[in-house]
């Protein structure tokens, strides 16, 4: 007990002990005492005031008696007259004014607690920054959520970079291969977001306990998590496109920053969706399956596998709320619009020129704007129109929709409490009486 008191004073924390019948030495080590009987409070206050309180209500402790045993005897219905126990409980409830018995300020001085003029809780900003630092440490201590995914992004995208290595030549025959390399760079990393569903589900269980125990506010966690996602999504994006895209496939380097920002925005939107599905269901496996359905719908309705106008209603609605579609169109535009491609030759199966100046036989390089217009004849998703800003805004709006949904679910689930209902047997017995 001496060690616990010293620990509480040095670290400025509260230590709660649940004990039935402590010795006199142990009891004297307590700063505050709560005495319970049949679920009701018989006393709550400082340990030094407990005996004077019972003396005041007509129960003086005999000499050479253990205070704990004395109090337990007073409120134990099995060994004491129940009317006396009810009297003690009623007496405390009537005298209770909202504050524990005893002088709280004197108790603070004795325990070395926080003074009355100091703030007894942390501000929202302080909690947010503390959680931000904790999240930063967990990124490295628990690599599942981010570090492992970054490694998988790098490996998977390098693999596709090797498979599509010939697309770096910018030949006419490789224009579609170059586009498909972009598709795989978007599709495969976003599918790995399913790991986040499981991790966030486990994290939510721990955070919910802390919030219900009053250790932090819900919005402190939400804000800190939202803040740390910004640099982490940029980091994941760099792992996905830097080596395989710009190093191996020779993507258009002047647009690296714009492409990275759109790519990170897409990852953030999918991350928000993963957070929603992580707490929608108690079982994380169900959330993972729902996330994979979202990802598959994004891949199917992104305008590449099937034309948007060929999709029947109501499934066509998925083409409008498709994170992958809008991100893909923006990234393809950034890669092709200002780049140039090799001239059309007779050995090429396809020629992506749409002007006399760059037609077959002229030997002129084909600008990316003409390539995009030519690609648009096969895939209606693409054109030479600059829609990057619009696509980014739509991606942001979809991500914000998922994020707000997640905020709502998180807040309601951490505030939700279960109603305690009486047992059926007790209800029946009460009705019989």
C-alpha positions, 0 to 999 in steps of 0.5 A: 500500500505504501508503494501504491501511495508513492506511485500515485503521488509521483505520477499524479494518478488515481489508483482504485482498489476493490477490497472486501476486508482490509487490515487496519494498516491497509485501510489506513493507507486509503485516501478515500473510501466508498462503502457499498451495500446491496448496490447502494452507497453507505459512505463516500469520502475521505478515510479519516472522516469515515469513523466520525461520520458513523459516530455522528449517525449513532454508530461509534466504533468500539476500541481495538476494532478494525475499521473495515470490519466495523463498517462491514458489520454495519451494512451486511444484511446477513449479519445485521438487522436489515432495518439498521442497514436501510437506516444507514443507507437512507441516512447517507442518501438524505445527507448527500448533497452532491459532494463526498463526505469530508473536505476534498481540498484537504484530501488533495493536499494530503495526496499531492493531487492537483490544486483547485485552481488547476485544470483537472482535465486535458483540452481537446487540443492537448488530447489530439496532439497526445493521440497524434504522437501515440498513433505515430509510435504505433505506425512503427510498433504495429506495422500491419496498418501502414508499414506492411502495406507500404511494403506490399504497395512497393512489391506489387507495383514493381512486379507490374512495372516488370511485366509492363516494362516495354511500355516505357518506350512510348511506342504506339503499340504500348500506349494501351499497355501504359494505360493498363499499368496505370490501372494496376497501380490504382487497382491493386494497392486500393484492394489492400485497404481490406487490411485496414478494415481489420486493424481499425476494428481492433483499434476501435475496441480499445479506443471505445473502452478508453472513451467510455472510461472517460480517458479521452474524448471521441473527437480527440481520436477522430481528429488525431487519426484524420491528421496522421492519415495525411502524411501517411497517404502521401507516403503510401502513394510514394511507395506505389508510384515512385519506383515502378511508375517513374523509375521503371516505366518512365512516367511523365515526371513534370506531373509527379507532384500532381499525380501523387496528390491525386493518388494519395487523395484516392487512397485517403477516400478508400481508407475512409471507406475502410474505417466505415466498414470496420465499425459497421459490423462487430465481426471484422470479416464481414466488414472486409467482405463489404470493402472488397465488394466496394473495391470490385464495384470500383474496378468493374464500373470504372469505365474500362471493363464496360462502358458507362452507357452500357450499364443498366440502372440501378447499377449505373449509379455505381459509375457516379459514386466510384472513387477509382473511376474519377482518380483513374481519369485524372491520373491518366490525363496527367500522364498523357496530356503533356507527354509525347509519343513516338511516331506511327509506323507501319509495324504498329497495330494501332496509331493514336494520331488524329491529325494529318501532321502526325499521321502515318508516314510523317515521322512526327511525334504524336502529342499526348493530347491526340493520344487521349482523343484517340483513346477516347474512341475506345474508352469513353472515359478519356479525352483531351479535356482537362478534368483533373480539378473536377475529378479531384473534387469528386474524389474528395467529396466521396472521401468526405462522405465516407469520413463523415459517415465514419465520424457519425458511427464512431460517435454514436457507438462510443456513446451507446450503452446497453439497457440493463433489464431485470432477469425474467425470473425476478420479474415473475417473482415480483409479479407473484408478490 
